[in-house]
Amino acid sequence: MSIDKNLVRRGDRDKDLIKRLNSFTEDFRQSYDEGGPVKPIVPIDIGEYLELGVQIANMTEAQRENLKFMLEKLGPKKK
């Protein structure tokens, strides 16, 4: 039984693969150095969040429909 020489790993195979992968990433790499300022995320106050949930839970069906209507009018425009 003989070993097929085409199946034997060669030492430079991994280097060639890494070079090829790096060439692809250079084409698609993005830089974020030129981006604009980042707005900090406003922390959520859990107390206010829970209080709002309780208020909504205690609303009547008519009040919920009115709130839904107002939020739809104030919200972003649908395309």
N, C-alpha and C positions, 0 to 999 in steps of 0.2 A: 504494500500500500504506500502510495506516495502522496505528499502534501502538495496541493496546487499552490504555486508561488503567487498567484493573483489574490489568494485569500489571506496571505500573510500580512500582518500589519507592518507598516513602515513607520519609522520614528517621526518623519516630517509630515505625516498625514494629519496629525492633530494641529500642527502649526499652520498648514495650508487651510484647514477648516476654519481656524480662528481668524486668519487673514481675510478669508472670504466673508465670514460673518461681520467682521469689522467694516469691510467695504460697504456692506449693505446698511449698516447702522449709520455710517457717515452720511449717506444720502438722506436718511429720514430723521436724523437727530435734530432736536429743536433746542433753542436756547431761550431761557426765560430771563436773561439779564436785561433785556430791553423792554420788559413789560411795565405796565403802569402800577400805580400803588394798589395795594391790597387792602380792602376794607376789613377791619377786624370783625369777627363774628360777635354779635351781641349775645351775652350770656342769658339764658332763660331763667327767669325767676320762677321757681317751681311753685311757690305760694300763689303768685298771680295766676299761673297756669291752672292750678287746681281750683282756685276761686272762680275763674271763668267757666270751667267745666261744671261746677255746681250750679252757677247761674243759668247756663244753657240747659242743664238737666231739669231745672225747676220751671222752665218756660212752658207756656201752653203751646199747643200745635199752631195756633194763629201767630203767636209771637215768633216761633221758629220759622214759619213761612216768611214773615216780614224780614227777619234777620237774613234769611237765605236770599231774598230779593235784593236787599241792600248790598250784601256782599258781592252778588253777581254784578250789580251796577258799578260798584267801586273797584272791582277786580280788574285784572288785565283783559284787554280786548281779545276775543277769540278770533282766530284767523279763518 
